[in-house]
């Protein structure tokens, strides 16, 4: 089973840039989307129906902002929209699909663009950790795919020295991600690839992408129970519909 996570930075904009054709040719089994920036009625969902994808959308209350989705060729047993925590759900940041052998969540963790949003981000991180701790009791085979807006280690960012005081690479953020992974997950990409210069997001400024001055902030974290089913984990930096690129895993059941 091929699973893709992709922050599309606006699903309608991505569709104008060839996203649907890419989906048809690459043919993932499951696609987790983040930052869709649209409500379902604003999206031509019929094109995904035609490709055989059941599609589930969870939008923010604020128009043109945030939002997540899951597209899947396999019928889920259950779909959960949000977490039940209003501060998260108002911004459309979590959706989960349960299958017979595992569950997958599309996550869009907030960025800390200013002091107010950084406070919101830290509160979200605390609440999300508690939520996942409880969820894992009932759903031990879990994949959390998405944009975490945090680089875990210096190898995951092009300039760790200059960015040490920038949100996304703050010591407190990195410590939280470290603790979150250690609470029962594995960073799937680092199981297969220990190399540097592997990124999933680039600024639109200063030719950052062409110079590969990026950040690895998109992850497919898998519960330790699923590591034995993991056959590959990868980044697709040559796919250009967004300032992010897709990141994926291959599971075999």
C-alpha positions as a Markdown table, in Angstrom:
| # | Residue | x | y | z |
|---|---|---|---|---|
| 1 | Unk | 0.0 | 0.0 | 0.0 |
| 2 | Unk | 1.5 | 3.3 | -1.1 |
| 3 | Unk | 0.6 | 6.3 | 1.1 |
| 4 | Unk | 1.4 | 9.9 | 0.2 |
| 5 | Unk | 1.3 | 13.0 | 2.5 |
| 6 | Unk | 1.3 | 16.3 | 0.8 |
| 7 | Unk | 0.8 | 19.9 | 1.9 |
| 8 | Unk | -0.6 | 21.3 | -1.3 |
| 9 | Unk | -0.8 | 25.0 | -0.1 |
| 10 | Unk | -4.2 | 25.3 | -1.6 |
| 11 | Unk | -5.9 | 22.4 | -3.3 |
| 12 | Unk | -7.5 | 24.5 | -6.0 |
| 13 | Unk | -4.1 | 26.1 | -6.9 |
| 14 | Unk | -2.5 | 22.7 | -7.0 |
| 15 | Unk | -5.1 | 21.3 | -9.3 |
| 16 | Unk | -4.4 | 24.2 | -11.7 |
| 17 | Unk | -0.7 | 23.1 | -11.6 |
| 18 | Unk | -1.4 | 19.5 | -12.7 |
| 19 | Unk | -2.0 | 17.8 | -9.3 |
| 20 | Unk | -4.8 | 15.6 | -10.6 |
| 21 | Unk | -2.7 | 14.4 | -13.5 |
| 22 | Unk | 0.1 | 13.6 | -11.1 |
| 23 | Unk | -2.3 | 11.6 | -8.8 |
| 24 | Unk | -3.5 | 9.6 | -11.8 |
| 25 | Unk | 0.0 | 8.7 | -13.0 |
| 26 | Unk | 1.6 | 8.1 | -9.6 |
| 27 | Unk | -1.5 | 6.2 | -8.4 |
| 28 | Unk | -1.2 | 6.2 | -4.5 |
| 29 | Unk | -3.5 | 4.1 | -2.5 |
| 30 | Unk | -4.0 | 6.8 | 0.1 |
| 31 | Unk | -3.3 | 10.5 | 0.0 |
| 32 | Unk | -3.2 | 12.7 | 3.0 |
| 33 | Unk | -3.6 | 16.4 | 2.2 |
| 34 | Unk | -2.9 | 19.4 | 4.3 |
| 35 | Unk | -3.5 | 23.2 | 3.9 |
| 36 | Unk | -6.3 | 22.6 | 1.4 |
| 37 | Unk | -7.6 | 26.2 | 1.9 |
| 38 | Unk | -11.1 | 25.4 | 0.6 |
| 39 | Unk | -14.4 | 23.8 | 1.6 |
| 40 | Unk | -15.6 | 20.7 | -0.1 |
| 41 | Unk | -18.2 | 22.6 | -2.2 |
| 42 | Unk | -15.4 | 24.8 | -3.6 |
| 43 | Unk | -13.4 | 21.7 | -4.9 |
| 44 | Unk | -14.0 | 19.7 | -8.1 |
| 45 | Unk | -14.2 | 16.5 | -6.1 |
| 46 | Unk | -15.7 | 14.7 | -9.1 |
| 47 | Unk | -12.2 | 14.3 | -10.6 |
| 48 | Unk | -11.1 | 12.3 | -7.6 |
| 49 | Unk | -14.3 | 10.2 | -7.8 |
| 50 | Unk | -13.5 | 9.4 | -11.4 |
| 51 | Unk | -10.0 | 8.2 | -10.4 |
| 52 | Unk | -11.5 | 5.8 | -7.8 |
| 53 | Unk | -10.8 | 7.8 | -4.7 |
| 54 | Unk | -13.3 | 8.1 | -1.8 |
| 55 | Unk | -12.5 | 11.6 | -0.6 |
| 56 | Unk | -13.1 | 13.1 | 2.8 |
| 57 | Unk | -12.5 | 16.8 | 3.6 |
| 58 | Unk | -12.3 | 18.7 | 6.9 |
| 59 | Unk | -12.0 | 22.4 | 6.4 |
| 60 | Unk | -11.3 | 25.3 | 8.8 |
| 61 | Unk | -14.2 | 27.6 | 9.8 |
| 62 | Unk | -12.1 | 30.5 | 8.4 |
| 63 | Unk | -12.5 | 30.6 | 4.6 |
| 64 | Unk | -9.4 | 29.9 | 2.5 |
| 65 | Unk | -7.3 | 28.7 | 5.5 |
| 66 | Unk | -5.8 | 25.5 | 6.7 |
| 67 | Unk | -7.9 | 22.3 | 6.2 |
| 68 | Unk | -7.0 | 18.6 | 5.7 |
| 69 | Unk | -8.3 | 15.7 | 3.6 |
| 70 | Unk | -7.9 | 12.0 | 3.0 |
| 71 | Unk | -8.3 | 10.4 | -0.4 |
| 72 | Unk | -8.3 | 6.7 | -0.5 |
| 73 | Unk | -9.0 | 3.9 | -3.0 |
| 74 | Unk | -9.9 | 1.5 | -0.2 |
| 75 | Unk | -13.1 | 2.0 | 1.7 |
| 76 | Unk | -12.4 | 3.0 | 5.3 |
| 77 | Unk | -14.3 | 1.4 | 8.1 |
| 78 | Unk | -14.7 | 4.7 | 9.8 |
| 79 | Unk | -13.7 | 8.4 | 9.3 |
| 80 | Unk | -13.3 | 10.8 | 12.2 |
| 81 | Unk | -13.4 | 14.5 | 11.5 |
| 82 | Unk | -11.3 | 16.4 | 14.0 |
| 83 | Unk | -10.3 | 15.5 | 17.5 |
| 84 | Unk | -13.2 | 16.8 | 19.5 |
| 85 | Unk | -11.0 | 19.6 | 20.8 |
| 86 | Unk | -12.6 | 22.8 | 19.5 |
| 87 | Unk | -9.4 | 24.9 | 19.4 |
| 88 | Unk | -8.0 | 22.4 | 17.0 |
| 89 | Unk | -11.1 | 21.5 | 15.0 |
| 90 | Unk | -12.1 | 25.1 | 14.3 |
| 91 | Unk | -8.9 | 25.3 | 12.2 |
| 92 | Unk | -9.5 | 22.0 | 10.4 |
| 93 | Unk | -6.2 | 20.3 | 11.3 |
| 94 | Unk | -7.0 | 16.6 | 11.8 |
| 95 | Unk | -8.8 | 13.9 | 10.0 |
| 96 | Unk | -8.5 | 10.2 | 10.5 |
| 97 | Unk | -9.5 | 7.1 | 8.5 |
| 98 | Unk | -9.7 | 3.7 | 10.1 |
| 99 | Unk | -9.1 | 0.6 | 8.0 |
| 100 | Unk | -9.1 | -3.1 | 9.1 |
| 101 | Unk | -5.4 | -3.3 | 9.8 |
| 102 | Unk | -4.4 | 0.3 | 10.6 |
| 103 | Unk | -5.5 | 3.9 | 10.9 |
| 104 | Unk | -4.1 | 6.9 | 9.2 |
| 105 | Unk | -4.4 | 10.6 | 10.2 |
| 106 | Unk | -3.7 | 13.6 | 8.1 |
| 107 | Unk | -2.3 | 16.3 | 10.4 |
| 108 | Unk | -1.6 | 20.0 | 9.8 |
| 109 | Unk | 0.2 | 21.2 | 12.9 |
| 110 | Unk | 0.2 | 25.0 | 13.3 |
| 111 | Unk | 3.1 | 27.3 | 12.4 |
| 112 | Unk | 4.4 | 29.9 | 14.8 |
| 113 | Unk | 4.5 | 32.9 | 12.6 |
| 114 | Unk | 4.1 | 35.4 | 15.6 |
| 115 | Unk | 4.0 | 35.2 | 19.4 |
| 116 | Unk | 0.3 | 34.6 | 19.5 |
| 117 | Unk | 0.5 | 31.8 | 17.0 |
| 118 | Unk | 3.5 | 30.4 | 18.7 |
| 119 | Unk | 1.5 | 30.2 | 21.9 |
| 120 | Unk | -1.3 | 28.5 | 20.1 |
| 121 | Unk | 1.2 | 26.1 | 18.5 |
| 122 | Unk | 2.6 | 25.1 | 21.9 |
| 123 | Unk | -0.9 | 24.6 | 23.3 |
| 124 | Unk | -1.9 | 22.5 | 20.3 |
| 125 | Unk | 1.2 | 20.4 | 20.7 |
| 126 | Unk | 0.4 | 19.7 | 24.4 |
| 127 | Unk | -3.2 | 18.8 | 23.6 |
| 128 | Unk | -2.3 | 16.7 | 20.6 |
| 129 | Unk | 0.2 | 14.6 | 22.6 |
| 130 | Unk | -2.5 | 13.9 | 25.2 |
| 131 | Unk | -5.0 | 13.1 | 22.5 |
| 132 | Unk | -2.7 | 10.7 | 20.8 |
| 133 | Unk | -1.7 | 9.0 | 24.1 |
| 134 | Unk | -5.4 | 8.2 | 24.6 |
| 135 | Unk | -6.1 | 7.3 | 21.0 |
| 136 | Unk | -3.2 | 4.9 | 20.9 |
| 137 | Unk | -4.8 | 2.6 | 23.4 |
| 138 | Unk | -7.7 | 1.9 | 21.1 |
| 139 | Unk | -5.8 | 2.4 | 17.8 |
| 140 | Unk | -2.3 | 1.0 | 18.3 |
| 141 | Unk | -1.6 | 0.7 | 14.5 |
| 142 | Unk | -1.5 | 4.3 | 13.6 |
| 143 | Unk | 0.2 | 6.4 | 10.9 |
| 144 | Unk | 0.2 | 10.2 | 11.5 |
| 145 | Unk | 1.0 | 11.8 | 8.1 |
| 146 | Unk | 1.4 | 15.5 | 7.6 |
| 147 | Unk | 3.0 | 18.8 | 8.0 |
| 148 | Unk | 4.4 | 19.1 | 11.5 |
| 149 | Unk | 6.0 | 22.5 | 10.9 |
| 150 | Unk | 9.0 | 21.3 | 12.9 |
| 151 | Unk | 12.5 | 20.2 | 11.8 |
| 152 | Unk | 13.5 | 17.4 | 14.1 |
| 153 | Unk | 17.3 | 17.5 | 14.0 |
| 154 | Unk | 20.0 | 19.7 | 12.4 |
| 155 | Unk | 20.3 | 17.3 | 9.5 |
| 156 | Unk | 16.7 | 18.2 | 8.6 |
| 157 | Unk | 17.3 | 21.9 | 7.9 |
| 158 | Unk | 19.7 | 23.5 | 5.5 |
| 159 | Unk | 21.1 | 26.1 | 8.0 |
| 160 | Unk | 20.7 | 24.9 | 11.6 |
| 161 | Unk | 22.9 | 27.7 | 13.0 |
| 162 | Unk | 21.1 | 30.7 | 11.6 |
| 163 | Unk | 17.7 | 29.2 | 12.1 |
| 164 | Unk | 18.1 | 28.1 | 15.8 |
| 165 | Unk | 15.8 | 30.9 | 17.0 |
| 166 | Unk | 13.2 | 30.6 | 14.2 |
| 167 | Unk | 9.9 | 28.9 | 14.9 |
| 168 | Unk | 10.0 | 25.5 | 13.3 |
| 169 | Unk | 13.5 | 24.8 | 14.7 |
| 170 | Unk | 13.2 | 26.2 | 18.2 |
| 171 | Unk | 14.7 | 23.9 | 20.9 |
| 172 | Unk | 11.3 | 23.6 | 22.6 |
| 173 | Unk | 9.6 | 22.5 | 19.3 |
| 174 | Unk | 12.3 | 20.0 | 18.6 |
| 175 | Unk | 12.2 | 18.6 | 22.1 |
| 176 | Unk | 8.4 | 18.2 | 21.8 |
| 177 | Unk | 8.8 | 16.3 | 18.5 |
| 178 | Unk | 11.5 | 14.1 | 20.0 |
| 179 | Unk | 9.2 | 13.2 | 22.9 |
| 180 | Unk | 6.3 | 12.7 | 20.6 |
| 181 | Unk | 8.2 | 10.2 | 18.4 |
| 182 | Unk | 9.6 | 8.5 | 21.6 |
| 183 | Unk | 6.0 | 8.0 | 22.9 |
| 184 | Unk | 5.5 | 5.1 | 20.5 |
| 185 | Unk | 6.4 | 6.2 | 16.9 |
| 186 | Unk | 9.2 | 6.0 | 14.4 |
| 187 | Unk | 10.2 | 8.6 | 11.9 |
| 188 | Unk | 9.8 | 6.4 | 8.8 |
| 189 | Unk | 12.1 | 8.3 | 6.5 |
| 190 | Unk | 15.1 | 8.0 | 8.8 |
| 191 | Unk | 14.7 | 4.2 | 9.0 |
| 192 | Unk | 15.6 | 4.1 | 5.3 |
| 193 | Unk | 17.7 | 7.2 | 4.7 |
| 194 | Unk | 20.2 | 8.8 | 7.1 |
| 195 | Unk | 21.5 | 11.3 | 4.5 |
| 196 | Unk | 21.5 | 15.1 | 4.7 |
| 197 | Unk | 19.9 | 17.5 | 2.2 |
| 198 | Unk | 16.6 | 15.8 | 2.2 |
| 199 | Unk | 13.9 | 18.4 | 2.5 |
| 200 | Unk | 10.1 | 18.7 | 2.0 |
| 201 | Unk | 9.5 | 22.5 | 2.1 |
| 202 | Unk | 11.3 | 25.4 | 0.6 |
| 203 | Unk | 10.7 | 29.2 | 0.9 |
| 204 | Unk | 9.5 | 30.9 | -2.3 |
| 205 | Unk | 12.2 | 33.5 | -1.7 |
| 206 | Unk | 15.8 | 33.6 | -2.9 |
| 207 | Unk | 15.6 | 30.6 | -5.2 |
| 208 | Unk | 15.5 | 28.4 | -2.1 |
| 209 | Unk | 14.2 | 25.3 | -3.9 |
| 210 | Unk | 16.5 | 25.4 | -6.9 |
| 211 | Unk | 19.4 | 25.8 | -4.4 |
| 212 | Unk | 17.9 | 23.1 | -2.2 |
| 213 | Unk | 17.9 | 25.3 | 0.9 |
| 214 | Unk | 15.0 | 23.6 | 2.6 |
| 215 | Unk | 13.4 | 22.2 | 5.7 |
| 216 | Unk | 12.1 | 18.6 | 6.4 |
| 217 | Unk | 8.9 | 19.4 | 8.2 |
| 218 | Unk | 6.6 | 16.8 | 6.6 |
| 219 | Unk | 6.6 | 13.3 | 8.1 |
| 220 | Unk | 5.0 | 9.9 | 8.0 |
| 221 | Unk | 5.3 | 8.8 | 11.6 |
| 222 | Unk | 4.3 | 5.2 | 12.1 |
| 223 | Unk | 3.6 | 3.5 | 15.4 |
| 224 | Unk | 6.2 | 0.9 | 16.4 |
| 225 | Unk | 3.7 | -1.9 | 15.8 |
| 226 | Unk | 3.7 | -1.0 | 12.1 |
| 227 | Unk | 7.4 | -0.8 | 11.6 |
| 228 | Unk | 7.5 | -4.5 | 10.5 |
| 229 | Unk | 5.0 | -3.7 | 7.8 |
| 230 | Unk | 7.0 | -0.7 | 6.5 |
| 231 | Unk | 8.8 | -1.4 | 3.2 |
| 232 | Unk | 9.9 | 2.0 | 2.1 |
| 233 | Unk | 9.8 | 5.7 | 3.0 |
| 234 | Unk | 10.7 | 8.5 | 0.6 |
| 235 | Unk | 10.5 | 12.1 | -0.4 |
| 236 | Unk | 9.5 | 13.3 | -3.9 |
| 237 | Unk | 11.3 | 16.7 | -4.3 |
| 238 | Unk | 10.8 | 16.8 | -8.1 |
| 239 | Unk | 7.0 | 17.1 | -7.7 |
| 240 | Unk | 6.1 | 20.8 | -8.1 |
| 241 | Unk | 2.5 | 21.8 | -7.1 |
| 242 | Unk | 3.3 | 23.6 | -3.9 |
| 243 | Unk | 6.1 | 25.0 | -1.8 |
| 244 | Unk | 6.1 | 21.5 | -0.2 |
| 245 | Unk | 6.7 | 18.2 | -1.9 |
| 246 | Unk | 5.0 | 14.9 | -1.3 |
| 247 | Unk | 6.5 | 12.4 | 1.3 |
| 248 | Unk | 5.5 | 8.8 | 1.2 |
| 249 | Unk | 5.6 | 5.3 | 2.6 |
| 250 | Unk | 5.0 | 1.8 | 1.4 |
| 251 | Unk | 3.3 | -0.6 | 3.7 |
| 252 | Unk | 2.8 | -4.3 | 3.1 |
| 253 | Unk | 0.1 | -6.3 | 5.0 |
